[in-house]
Every structure is written in C-alpha cells, then in structure tokens.
C-alpha cells in the first residue's frame, strides 16, 4: 500500500480516479492509497476460500465476491477491496453506484507483510461499523495460520486461531465448516 500524496480528496474524485485506473486504490477519509499487486500465494488462498464458499452456498440466499466489487464504509469514510466478501439476501449498493457494496456479513482478508497491521487494526475497526458485518477471517499467506473473529452480541467479538493442517474452521455466520487444507490447497509456503 502506498499513499498517492498527502492531498485530501473528496470521495467523488477518488471514485473517478479508481474507476478509470488500471490499478486499484483504497480511500481512507480523504487519502488515496495505491494497492500493490498480489503474490501467487495470496491469489491462490483467496481463490480457494472463494471457491469453497461459492460452491457450498449455491442455491442459498448468499452472494460471494472475490476482489471486487468495492466496499464503502460510510461511518469511517473508507472505500476498500476485501479479498472475499459474503452478502446475505439483497445487495445494498451505494447510492448511484453499481460497483460499490455496503452490506457484507463475512469478510476474508489474506494478509501480507505490508497489510498485516492494517488488516488487524484499522480495517477491522472500520468493518465493525457495518451493521450487517458478523465475521472476519484473516489468513496468513506465509505460514499456515488463520485468525477468526465473530460477533457474539452487540459490541462483543470472539477470537479463535488455527495453525494445524487438520484444523477445521466453523464459520459462525454461515453454519459452514472449512478445512485449512482446502484453504491452503496448492499454496507454496516454502516459496517466500
């Protein structure tokens, strides 16, 4: 992640830039942040998680997205691109936008060395302001390690972590189980 410059931009200017650019950008309360390209491990993990969810949730009232569309978090004035999102029932789109969601229930982020702190702190803080948001999965792309956070009641979250190949994550928001071996399928943890 790299801040384009220190100038503060209105959301409309960011949206014009991001929509016309070949690169993706995030927006944080006026700052435009360029997103770097993803590694093969990052893409494989996100793709694996998406595939498991998309297959398991077919014919159910859920929509699964990978890398796009953009997510708008109005209370924090943040636009971001989660690696995987699940929306239940109807999509809530930002007014006058067809490419920007506002109501994920589950968000999955694959952490890199440069995004780890941001994903765990500021991004999670922003996600928690979304009324529909119930569960957050953070996946390490360098070692087999996953952190799971899920809402237990208003303003209370539970935390679990997994780091064994035979571990199985029970997704609280979806009543679905996913094995770590399925998430890390074809991921080369030796190539770092």
N, CA, C and O of each residue as an XYZ file, in Angstrom:
768
protein
N       0.840     -1.176      0.000
C       0.000      0.000      0.000
C       0.883      1.237      0.000
O       1.867      1.322      0.734
N       0.509      2.188     -0.837
C       1.299      3.407     -0.914
C       0.367      4.594     -1.098
O      -0.468      4.603     -2.002
N       0.512      5.600     -0.235
C      -0.310      6.807     -0.331
C       0.141      7.591     -1.551
O       1.328      7.868     -1.721
N      -0.827      7.950     -2.409
C      -0.520      8.664     -3.651
C       0.159     10.000     -3.366
O       1.203     10.286     -3.953
N      -0.391     10.813     -2.498
C       0.236     12.023     -1.971
C      -0.579     12.458     -0.761
O      -1.590     11.832     -0.445
N      -0.165     13.498     -0.094
C      -0.805     13.887      1.164
C      -2.047     14.746      0.967
O      -2.702     15.103      1.946
N      -2.383     15.083     -0.257
C      -3.576     15.876     -0.522
C      -4.811     15.068     -0.118
O      -4.853     13.855     -0.320
N      -5.814     15.737      0.450
C      -7.077     15.087      0.791
C      -8.054     15.263     -0.368
O      -8.247     16.370     -0.871
N      -8.669     14.151     -0.785
C      -9.569     14.150     -1.918
C     -11.003     13.912     -1.463
O     -11.226     13.180     -0.499
N     -11.978     14.515     -2.137
C     -13.369     14.165     -1.853
C     -13.654     12.774     -2.439
O     -12.982     12.355     -3.381
N     -14.629     12.066     -1.900
C     -14.932     10.718     -2.395
C     -15.193     10.668     -3.903
O     -14.781      9.715     -4.565
N     -15.868     11.673     -4.451
C     -16.190     11.671     -5.883
C     -14.927     11.661     -6.742
O     -14.880     10.995     -7.776
N     -13.914     12.394     -6.315
C     -12.654     12.447     -7.074
C     -11.943     11.089     -7.003
O     -11.403     10.612     -8.001
N     -11.949     10.479     -5.828
C     -11.386      9.127     -5.694
C     -12.107      8.153     -6.627
O     -11.458      7.395     -7.348
N     -13.434      8.164     -6.619
C     -14.199      7.228     -7.447
C     -13.895      7.423     -8.926
O     -13.788      6.445     -9.665
N     -13.754      8.663     -9.368
C     -13.391      8.921    -10.766
C     -12.019      8.345    -11.084
O     -11.836      7.714    -12.125
N     -11.053      8.559    -10.191
C      -9.704      8.026    -10.397
C      -9.716      6.506    -10.405
O      -9.166      5.883    -11.313
N     -10.342      5.908     -9.394
C     -10.314      4.449     -9.246
C     -11.040      3.753    -10.396
O     -10.599      2.704    -10.863
N     -12.134      4.323    -10.848
C     -12.910      3.719    -11.923
C     -12.158      3.757    -13.251
O     -12.289      2.840    -14.061
N     -11.382      4.797    -13.478
C     -10.680      4.940    -14.756
C      -9.265      4.358    -14.743
O      -8.612      4.311    -15.785
N      -8.790      3.921    -13.595
C      -7.423      3.433    -13.463
C      -7.342      1.914    -13.657
O      -8.282      1.186    -13.340
N      -6.212      1.454    -14.180
C      -5.979      0.014    -14.267
C      -5.561     -0.554    -12.912
O      -5.736     -1.746    -12.662
N      -5.014      0.284    -12.043
C      -4.650     -0.126    -10.686
C      -5.833      0.081     -9.762
O      -6.717      0.893    -10.037
N      -5.843     -0.661     -8.660
C      -6.875     -0.451     -7.648
C      -6.334      0.469     -6.564
O      -5.145      0.465     -6.246
N      -7.247      1.257     -6.010
C      -6.903      2.188     -4.943
C      -7.915      2.063     -3.819
O      -9.090      1.779     -4.053
N      -7.453      2.274     -2.608
C      -8.355      2.385     -1.480
C      -8.454      3.862     -1.111
O      -7.632      4.682     -1.521
N      -9.468      4.172     -0.336
C      -9.715      5.546      0.068
C      -9.928      5.548      1.569
O     -10.744      4.784      2.083
N      -9.195      6.406      2.282
C      -9.288      6.479      3.735
C      -9.466      7.920      4.172
O      -8.498      8.653      4.373
N     -10.729      8.310      4.314
C     -11.062      9.629      4.833
C     -10.282     10.740      4.123
O      -9.726     11.629      4.768
N     -10.250     10.678      2.810
C      -9.597     11.721      2.022
C      -8.289     11.319      1.383
O      -7.879     11.924      0.392
N      -7.614     10.301      1.927
C      -6.347      9.837      1.356
C      -6.605      8.727      0.337
O      -7.422      7.838      0.572
N      -5.906      8.785     -0.788
C      -5.982      7.738     -1.805
C      -4.733      6.885     -1.681
O      -3.612      7.394     -1.700
N      -4.944      5.571     -1.554
C      -3.850      4.640     -1.323
C      -3.808      3.640     -2.471
O      -4.787      2.943     -2.737
N      -2.665      3.575     -3.146
C      -2.469      2.636     -4.243
C      -2.229      1.237     -3.674
O      -1.435      1.069     -2.748
N      -2.910      0.242     -4.226
C      -2.762     -1.134     -3.758
C      -1.765     -1.859     -4.664
O      -1.874     -1.821     -5.890
N      -0.796     -2.518     -4.034
C       0.208     -3.242     -4.813
C      -0.376     -4.563     -5.304
O      -1.413     -5.019     -4.822
N       0.300     -5.159     -6.259
C      -0.142     -6.442     -6.806
C      -0.022     -7.562     -5.793
O       0.755     -7.471     -4.843
N      -0.786     -8.609     -5.996
C      -0.815     -9.732     -5.071
C       0.153    -10.829     -5.513
O       0.450    -10.966     -6.700
N       0.640    -11.606     -4.544
C       1.527    -12.725     -4.823
C       0.709    -13.931     -5.279
O      -0.506    -13.957     -5.085
N       1.358    -14.933     -5.885
C       0.637    -16.162     -6.222
C      -0.017    -16.815     -5.000
O      -1.142    -17.304     -5.103
N       0.666    -16.833     -3.841
C       0.058    -17.410     -2.638
C      -1.206    -16.648     -2.245
O      -2.223    -17.256     -1.908
N      -1.141    -15.333     -2.289
C      -2.297    -14.507     -1.944
C      -3.482    -14.855     -2.841
O      -4.589    -15.094     -2.356
N      -3.244    -14.883     -4.140
C      -4.320    -15.180     -5.087
C      -4.857    -16.591     -4.917
O      -6.065    -16.807     -5.007
N      -3.976    -17.554     -4.673
C      -4.408    -18.942     -4.507
C      -5.295    -19.089     -3.281
O      -6.344    -19.731     -3.343
N      -4.873    -18.488     -2.153
C      -5.649    -18.582     -0.915
C      -7.018    -17.926     -1.082
O      -8.039    -18.518     -0.731
N      -7.039    -16.709     -1.614
C      -8.320    -16.017     -1.815
C      -9.212    -16.823     -2.763
O     -10.410    -16.967     -2.519
N      -8.635    -17.339     -3.829
C      -9.406    -18.139     -4.783
C      -9.940    -19.417     -4.165
O     -11.082    -19.801     -4.421
N      -9.130    -20.078     -3.357
C      -9.571    -21.305     -2.684
C     -10.744    -21.023     -1.750
O     -11.739    -21.748     -1.760
N     -10.625    -19.967     -0.944
C     -11.690    -19.646      0.004
C     -12.966    -19.281     -0.747
O     -14.054    -19.732     -0.391
N     -12.827    -18.469     -1.780
C     -13.977    -18.098     -2.605
C     -14.645    -19.330     -3.196
O     -15.869    -19.455     -3.148
N     -13.856    -20.238     -3.752
C     -14.415    -21.428     -4.400
C     -15.191    -22.292     -3.410
O     -16.285    -22.764     -3.718
N     -14.621    -22.499     -2.213
C     -15.301    -23.299     -1.195
C     -16.635    -22.649     -0.824
O     -17.666    -23.320     -0.777
N     -16.609    -21.336     -0.561
C     -17.837    -20.646     -0.170
C     -18.859    -20.635     -1.302
O     -20.036    -20.920     -1.080
N     -18.420    -20.309     -2.499
C     -19.336    -20.198     -3.624
C     -20.037    -21.532     -3.894
O     -21.238    -21.561     -4.159
N     -19.293    -22.623     -3.825
C     -19.892    -23.943     -4.051
C     -20.824    -24.322     -2.901
O     -21.940    -24.783     -3.141
N     -20.388    -24.137     -1.669
C     -21.181    -24.540     -0.501
C     -22.461    -23.721     -0.356
O     -23.442    -24.204      0.210
N     -22.460    -22.494     -0.860
C     -23.609    -21.609     -0.655
C     -24.527    -21.495     -1.873
O     -25.460    -20.691     -1.874
N     -24.265    -22.301     -2.914
C     -25.150    -22.202     -4.078
C     -26.556    -22.634     -3.684
O     -26.741    -23.497     -2.825
N     -27.530    -22.025     -4.321
C     -28.959    -22.265     -4.050
C     -29.370    -21.802     -2.652
O     -30.409    -22.217     -2.140
N     -28.557    -20.944     -2.036
C     -28.887    -20.354     -0.737
C     -28.892    -18.831     -0.899
O     -28.377    -18.325     -1.896
N     -29.456    -18.097      0.047
C     -29.607    -16.644     -0.128
C     -28.330    -15.852      0.184
O     -28.360    -14.887      0.948
N     -27.216    -16.270     -0.413
C     -25.934    -15.593     -0.197
C     -25.285    -15.319     -1.540
O     -25.481    -16.059     -2.504
N     -24.504    -14.235     -1.592
C     -23.685    -13.906     -2.755
C     -22.253    -13.828     -2.277
O     -21.969    -13.209     -1.251
N     -21.342    -14.456     -3.016
C     -19.920    -14.478     -2.667
C     -19.151    -13.693     -3.727
O     -19.371    -13.877     -4.924
N     -18.245    -12.814     -3.280
C     -17.461    -11.973     -4.185
C     -15.983    -12.128     -3.872
O     -15.596    -12.306     -2.717
N     -15.153    -12.057     -4.924
C     -13.700    -12.106     -4.756
C     -13.093    -10.855     -5.392
O     -13.333    -10.557     -6.561
N     -12.304    -10.133     -4.600
C     -11.534     -8.938     -5.012
C     -12.374     -7.735     -5.437
O     -11.948     -6.602     -5.216
N     -13.486     -7.924     -6.006
C     -14.377     -6.844     -6.409
C     -15.787     -7.319     -6.154
O     -16.004     -8.531     -6.144
N     -16.722     -6.490     -5.955
C     -16.731     -5.039     -6.082
C     -16.088     -4.335     -4.888
O     -15.662     -4.963     -3.919
N     -16.038     -3.047     -4.994
C     -15.530     -2.170     -3.958
C     -16.519     -2.178     -2.790
O     -17.710     -2.423     -2.982
N     -16.023     -1.912     -1.585
C     -16.850     -1.798     -0.389
C     -16.758     -0.374      0.147
O     -15.662      0.166      0.291
N     -17.912      0.239      0.444
C     -17.976      1.567      1.036
C     -18.391      1.429      2.490
O     -19.393      0.784      2.800
N     -17.600      2.051      3.397
C     -17.883      2.048      4.824
C     -18.113      3.503      5.231
O     -17.162      4.206      5.573
N     -19.370      3.960      5.197
C     -19.641      5.394      5.370
C     -19.230      5.975      6.717
O     -18.767      7.114      6.766
N     -19.381      5.241      7.798
C     -19.056      5.812      9.117
C     -17.572      6.116      9.271
O     -17.203      6.977     10.069
N     -16.718      5.431      8.525
C     -15.269      5.691      8.579
C     -14.757      6.377      7.318
O     -13.574      6.701      7.215
N     -15.660      6.598      6.353
C     -15.283      7.199      5.065
C     -14.145      6.412      4.424
O     -13.089      6.961      4.109
N     -14.383      5.110      4.239
C     -13.388      4.197      3.680
C     -13.995      3.455      2.496
O     -15.106      2.931      2.571
N     -13.240      3.425      1.404
C     -13.513      2.530      0.284
C     -12.385      1.502      0.286
O     -11.214      1.865      0.390
N     -12.731      0.234      0.173
C     -11.722     -0.812      0.194
C     -12.147     -1.964     -0.702
O     -13.298     -2.028     -1.135
N     -11.228     -2.868     -0.977
C     -11.474     -4.046     -1.793
C     -11.132     -5.294     -0.982
O      -9.999     -5.769     -1.056
N     -12.069     -5.839     -0.212
C     -11.771     -7.078      0.522
C     -11.436     -8.217     -0.442
O     -11.885     -8.226     -1.588
N     -10.648     -9.169      0.035
C     -10.298    -10.305     -0.811
C     -11.515    -11.162     -1.115
O     -11.716    -11.565     -2.261
N     -12.330    -11.447     -0.102
C     -13.574    -12.205     -0.280
C     -14.634    -11.577      0.610
O     -14.354    -11.205      1.750
N     -15.858    -11.459      0.087
C     -16.994    -10.960      0.861
C     -18.188    -11.858      0.621
O     -18.365    -12.406     -0.467
N     -19.011    -12.004      1.656
C     -20.293    -12.690      1.514
C     -21.387    -11.718      1.935
O     -21.305    -11.075      2.982
N     -22.411    -11.627      1.096
C     -23.572    -10.792      1.374
C     -24.782    -11.713      1.469
O     -24.957    -12.610      0.644
N     -25.608    -11.488      2.473
C     -26.827    -12.272      2.623
C     -27.996    -11.507      2.019
O     -28.117    -10.294      2.195
N     -28.852    -12.226      1.309
C     -30.065    -11.674      0.704
C     -29.726    -10.591     -0.318
O     -28.870    -10.800     -1.178
N     -30.378     -9.452     -0.235
C     -30.236     -8.398     -1.236
C     -28.937     -7.616     -1.089
O     -28.468     -7.369      0.022
N     -28.364     -7.230     -2.227
C     -27.187     -6.371     -2.209
C     -27.617     -4.949     -1.864
O     -28.580     -4.418     -2.416
N     -26.885     -4.357     -0.947
C     -27.093     -2.937     -0.655
C     -25.961     -2.184     -1.342
O     -24.808     -2.257     -0.916
N     -26.297     -1.462     -2.406
C     -25.310     -0.718     -3.180
C     -25.284      0.737     -2.738
O     -26.294      1.299     -2.316
N     -24.103      1.326     -2.846
C     -24.004      2.760     -2.556
C     -24.882      3.509     -3.552
O     -24.966      3.140     -4.724
N     -25.532      4.559     -3.074
C     -26.429      5.326     -3.922
C     -25.730      5.775     -5.197
O     -24.617      6.298     -5.162
N     -26.396      5.564     -6.312
C     -25.923      5.935     -7.652
C     -24.679      5.171     -8.097
O     -23.979      5.616     -9.007
N     -24.389      4.015     -7.463
C     -23.233      3.202     -7.850
C     -23.701      1.761     -8.073
O     -24.535      1.257     -7.320
N     -23.185      1.119     -9.068
C     -23.455     -0.300     -9.304
C     -22.243     -1.165     -8.977
O     -22.303     -2.390     -9.082
N     -21.139     -0.525     -8.579
C     -19.879     -1.229     -8.352
C     -19.392     -1.135     -6.908
O     -18.228     -1.424     -6.630
N     -20.274     -0.731     -5.981
C     -19.847     -0.491     -4.603
C     -20.889     -1.027     -3.623
O     -22.002     -0.508     -3.534
N     -20.510     -2.073     -2.892
C     -21.383     -2.693     -1.900
C     -21.259     -2.003     -0.549
O     -20.305     -1.271     -0.285
N     -22.272     -2.263      0.312
C     -22.240     -1.683      1.655
C     -22.646     -2.677      2.745
O     -22.651     -2.305      3.918
N     -22.988     -3.932      2.405
C     -23.573     -4.808      3.417
C     -22.996     -6.225      3.478
O     -23.763     -7.187      3.431
N     -21.670     -6.388      3.580
C     -21.155     -7.749      3.750
C     -21.443     -8.263      5.160
O     -21.480     -7.494      6.120
N     -21.642     -9.557      5.265
C     -21.780    -10.184      6.587
C     -20.485    -10.863      6.989
O     -20.172    -10.962      8.175
N     -19.732    -11.331      6.000
C     -18.451    -12.013      6.216
C     -17.416    -11.369      5.311
O     -17.676    -11.135      4.131
N     -16.235    -11.080      5.865
C     -15.122    -10.552      5.081
C     -13.897    -11.411      5.367
O     -13.613    -11.762      6.512
N     -13.176    -11.740      4.288
C     -11.939    -12.510      4.383
C     -10.818    -11.654      3.799
O     -10.945    -11.116      2.700
N      -9.722    -11.533      4.545
C      -8.541    -10.821      4.055
C      -7.336    -11.748      4.138
O      -7.125    -12.408      5.155
N      -6.549    -11.796      3.075
C      -5.281    -12.520      3.059
C      -4.209    -11.497      3.383
O      -4.023    -10.523      2.653
N      -3.504    -11.725      4.485
C      -2.542    -10.733      4.965
C      -1.191    -10.857      4.270
O      -0.714    -11.954      3.980
N      -0.592     -9.699      4.014
C       0.783     -9.653      3.528
C       1.614     -8.956      4.598
O       1.079     -8.470      5.594
N       2.905     -8.913      4.387
C       3.780     -8.236      5.343
C       3.446     -6.767      5.489
O       3.586     -6.204      6.574
N       3.001     -6.134      4.400
C       2.709     -4.702      4.445
C       1.294     -4.387      4.916
O       1.025     -3.258      5.326
N       0.381     -5.359      4.869
C      -1.008     -5.076      5.264
C      -1.402     -5.698      6.599
O      -2.485     -5.409      7.107
N      -0.564     -6.535      7.174
C      -0.913     -7.284      8.386
C      -1.459     -6.373      9.501
O      -2.557     -6.609     10.004
N      -0.719     -5.362      9.877
C      -1.156     -4.474     10.974
C      -2.435     -3.725     10.610
O      -3.347     -3.607     11.428
N      -2.496     -3.228      9.392
C      -3.670     -2.501      8.934
C      -4.908     -3.408      8.934
O      -5.974     -2.999      9.392
N      -4.769     -4.645      8.418
C      -5.895     -5.583      8.376
C      -6.414     -5.902      9.771
O      -7.622     -6.017      9.977
N      -5.495     -6.045     10.736
C      -5.888     -6.422     12.095
C      -6.447     -5.254     12.901
O      -7.245     -5.462     13.815
N      -6.043     -4.044     12.578
C      -6.399     -2.901     13.413
C      -7.399     -1.983     12.721
O      -8.605     -2.119     12.926
N      -6.920     -1.062     11.913
C      -7.783     -0.025     11.339
C      -8.864     -0.600     10.441
O     -10.001     -0.131     10.470
N      -8.533     -1.601      9.648
C      -9.526     -2.170      8.746
C     -10.613     -2.897      9.534
O     -11.798     -2.748      9.233
N     -10.226     -3.675     10.530
C     -11.199     -4.381     11.356
C     -12.087     -3.386     12.110
O     -13.290     -3.606     12.246
N     -11.500     -2.308     12.592
C     -12.274     -1.258     13.264
C     -13.323     -0.680     12.316
O     -14.471     -0.470     12.709
N     -12.930     -0.426     11.079
C     -13.873      0.105     10.090
C     -14.968     -0.910      9.774
O     -16.146     -0.556      9.730
N     -14.590     -2.162      9.555
C     -15.589     -3.189      9.233
C     -16.638     -3.317     10.343
O     -17.815     -3.540     10.060
N     -16.223     -3.179     11.581
C     -17.162     -3.344     12.699
C     -18.243     -2.261     12.742
O     -19.225     -2.411     13.470
N     -18.088     -1.192     11.990
C     -19.127     -0.164     11.936
C     -20.224     -0.514     10.934
O     -21.228      0.195     10.864
N     -20.063     -1.574     10.165
C     -21.063     -2.009      9.191
C     -22.117     -2.832      9.925
O     -21.778     -3.861     10.511
N     -23.368     -2.421      9.915
C     -24.403     -3.126     10.683
C     -24.546     -4.611     10.328
O     -24.826     -5.418     11.214
N     -24.366     -4.990      9.077
C     -24.543     -6.387      8.653
C     -23.329     -7.266      8.952
O     -23.433     -8.491      8.892
N     -22.194     -6.671      9.269
C     -20.927     -7.395      9.441
C     -20.952     -8.277     10.685
O     -21.203     -7.799     11.791
N     -20.685     -9.584     10.490
C     -20.740    -10.544     11.584
C     -19.460    -11.341     11.806
O     -19.229    -11.854     12.901
N     -18.614    -11.450     10.756
C     -17.461    -12.342     10.895
C     -16.302    -11.871     10.024
O     -16.490    -11.372      8.915
N     -15.094    -12.048     10.565
C     -13.866    -11.593      9.901
C     -12.842    -12.715      9.966
O     -12.549    -13.245     11.038
N     -12.301    -13.072      8.804
C     -11.288    -14.116      8.707
C     -10.014    -13.490      8.146
O     -10.029    -12.885      7.074
N      -8.905    -13.643      8.886
C      -7.590    -13.163      8.451
C      -6.708    -14.371      8.185
O      -6.537    -15.227      9.054
N      -6.147    -14.441      6.975
C      -5.364    -15.599      6.565
C      -3.934    -15.166      6.269
O      -3.706    -14.232      5.500
N      -2.980    -15.847      6.880
C      -1.559    -15.590      6.640
C      -1.156    -16.292      5.352
O      -1.475    -17.467      5.167
N      -0.460    -15.596      4.459
C      -0.030    -16.221      3.209
C       1.386    -16.800      3.293
O       1.850    -17.425      2.340
N       2.076    -16.600      4.418
C       3.457    -17.055      4.539
C       3.600    -18.307      5.389
O       4.589    -19.031      5.276
N       2.623    -18.558      6.231
C       2.632    -19.739      7.090
C       1.182    -20.150      7.313
O       0.283    -19.322      7.163
N       0.939    -21.380      7.661
C      -0.424    -21.840      7.868
C      -0.936    -21.284      9.200
O      -0.665    -21.832     10.268
N      -1.677    -20.191      9.106
C      -2.219    -19.537     10.297
C      -3.431    -18.700      9.895
O      -3.365    -17.888      8.972
N      -4.545    -18.915     10.608
C      -5.773    -18.184     10.338
C      -6.340    -17.668     11.654
O      -6.355    -18.372     12.663
N      -6.809    -16.418     11.619
C      -7.483    -15.820     12.760
C      -8.947    -15.605     12.386
O      -9.259    -15.133     11.293
N      -9.833    -15.955     13.306
C     -11.264    -15.826     13.092
C     -11.861    -14.966     14.203
O     -11.631    -15.209     15.388
N     -12.631    -13.955     13.796
C     -13.344    -13.097     14.726
C     -14.817    -13.163     14.351
O     -15.163    -13.048     13.176
N     -15.679    -13.346     15.332
C     -17.107    -13.322     15.029
C     -17.868    -12.653     16.166
O     -17.515    -12.757     17.341
N     -18.936    -11.959     15.758
C     -19.762    -11.214     16.709
C     -20.556    -12.200     17.556
O     -21.195    -13.108     17.024
N     -20.514    -12.021     18.877
C     -21.295    -12.867     19.778
C     -22.528    -12.128     20.283
O     -23.550    -12.748     20.577
N     -22.432    -10.823     20.382
C     -23.550     -9.946     20.718
C     -23.076     -8.543     20.384
O     -21.929     -8.355     19.978
N     -23.932     -7.574     20.550
C     -23.554     -6.212     20.191
C     -22.295     -5.789     20.939
O     -22.234     -5.867     22.166
N     -21.291     -5.340     20.186
C     -20.015     -4.840     20.702
C     -19.144     -5.911     21.369
O     -18.191     -5.579     22.074
N     -19.461     -7.185     21.153
C     -18.632     -8.272     21.688
C     -18.246     -9.208     20.544
O     -19.069     -9.598     19.715
N     -16.955     -9.548     20.538
C     -16.426    -10.407     19.487
C     -15.630    -11.546     20.115
O     -14.931    -11.356     21.111
N     -15.745    -12.727     19.522
C     -14.948    -13.876     19.938
C     -13.788    -14.035     18.964
O     -13.873    -13.631     17.805
N     -12.701    -14.631     19.452
C     -11.484    -14.819     18.660
C     -11.042    -16.274     18.757
O     -10.971    -16.844     19.845
N     -10.745    -16.866     17.598
C     -10.167    -18.205     17.525
C      -9.024    -18.154     16.525
O      -9.038    -17.348     15.594
N      -8.024    -19.028     16.722
C      -6.958    -19.116     15.724
C      -6.659    -20.566     15.409
O      -6.868    -21.462     16.227
N      -6.158    -20.773     14.183
C      -5.920    -22.105     13.652
C      -4.545    -22.127     13.002
O      -4.172    -21.189     12.298
N      -3.784    -23.205     13.240
C      -2.474    -23.294     12.593
C      -2.033    -24.725     12.323
O      -0.857    -24.956     12.042
N      -2.932    -25.681     12.398
C      -2.616    -27.074     12.088
C      -3.326    -27.488     10.811
O      -4.465    -27.087     10.572
N      -2.665    -28.277     10.000
C      -3.241    -28.660      8.713
C      -4.540    -29.436      8.849
O      -5.351    -29.439      7.922
N      -4.758    -30.095      9.984
C      -6.003    -30.840     10.162
C      -7.093    -30.019     10.865
O      -8.164    -30.550     11.159
N      -6.834    -28.726     11.138
C      -7.847    -27.862     11.745
C      -8.982    -27.594     10.760
O      -8.786    -27.587      9.545
N     -10.163    -27.378     11.312
C     -11.352    -27.035     10.534
C     -11.974    -25.796     11.159
O     -12.223    -25.757     12.363
N     -12.223    -24.785     10.337
C     -12.856    -23.548     10.806
C     -14.368    -23.726     10.705
O     -14.887    -24.103      9.655
N     -15.057    -23.455     11.788
C     -16.516    -23.415     11.766
C     -16.928    -21.957     11.609
O     -16.813    -21.161     12.541
N     -17.409    -21.621     10.419
C     -17.830    -20.248     10.171
C     -19.129    -20.000     10.918
O     -20.161    -20.597     10.611
N     -19.068    -19.138     11.875
C     -20.192    -18.864     12.761
C     -21.371    -18.236     12.024
O     -22.524    -18.574     12.294
N     -21.090    -17.330     11.102
C     -22.147    -16.595     10.415
C     -22.862    -17.431      9.354
O     -23.955    -17.070      8.919
N     -22.261    -18.537      8.936
C     -22.820    -19.329      7.836
C     -23.141    -20.770      8.213
O     -23.680    -21.505      7.386
N     -22.833    -21.193      9.417
C     -23.005    -22.600      9.808
C     -22.359    -23.513      8.771
O     -22.987    -24.432      8.247
N     -21.099    -23.237      8.491
C     -20.346    -23.947      7.466
C     -18.940    -24.224      7.991
O     -18.366    -23.396      8.698
N     -18.390    -25.376      7.649
C     -17.035    -25.710      8.067
C     -16.109    -25.732      6.853
O     -16.482    -26.184      5.771
N     -14.875    -25.224      7.068
C     -13.869    -25.174      6.010
C     -12.552    -25.665      6.592
O     -12.090    -25.148      7.609
N     -11.947    -26.658      5.955
C     -10.670    -27.186      6.409
C      -9.511    -26.322      5.965
O      -9.535    -25.751      4.875
N      -8.493    -26.223      6.809
C      -7.306    -25.458      6.436
C      -6.646    -26.023      5.187
O      -6.100    -25.272      4.379
N      -6.690    -27.323      5.024
C      -6.086    -27.933      3.833
C      -6.794    -27.464      2.561
O      -6.158    -27.345      1.514
N      -8.093    -27.198      2.637
C      -8.811    -26.672      1.474
C      -8.412    -25.226      1.194
O      -8.297    -24.821      0.037
N      -8.203    -24.457      2.248
C      -7.815    -23.054      2.080
C      -6.394    -22.941      1.535
O      -6.118    -22.084      0.696
N      -5.493    -23.799      2.006
C      -4.088    -23.735      1.597
C      -3.748    -24.696      0.458
O      -2.570    -24.920      0.181
N      -4.738    -25.258     -0.197
C      -4.529    -26.167     -1.336
C      -3.699    -25.460     -2.409
O      -4.048    -24.359     -2.834
N      -2.611    -26.083     -2.847
C      -1.708    -25.584     -3.890
C      -0.973    -24.296     -3.512
O      -0.457    -23.600     -4.386
N      -0.923    -23.979     -2.228
C      -0.170    -22.809     -1.766
C       1.235    -23.277     -1.395
O       1.392    -24.216     -0.615
N       2.239    -22.633     -1.946
C       3.639    -22.995     -1.711
C       4.199    -22.145     -0.571
O       4.704    -21.045     -0.798
N       4.106    -22.661      0.657
C       4.586    -21.921      1.821
C       6.114    -21.888      1.900
O       6.673    -21.113      2.677
N       6.794    -22.715      1.110
C       8.261    -22.701      1.082
C       8.792    -21.596      0.203
O       9.954    -21.211      0.333
N       7.971    -21.076     -0.688
C       8.389    -20.014     -1.609
C       8.004    -18.664     -1.038
O       6.932    -18.135     -1.331
N       8.886    -18.109     -0.219
C       8.591    -16.825      0.413
C       9.770    -15.887      0.224
O       9.730    -14.745      0.682
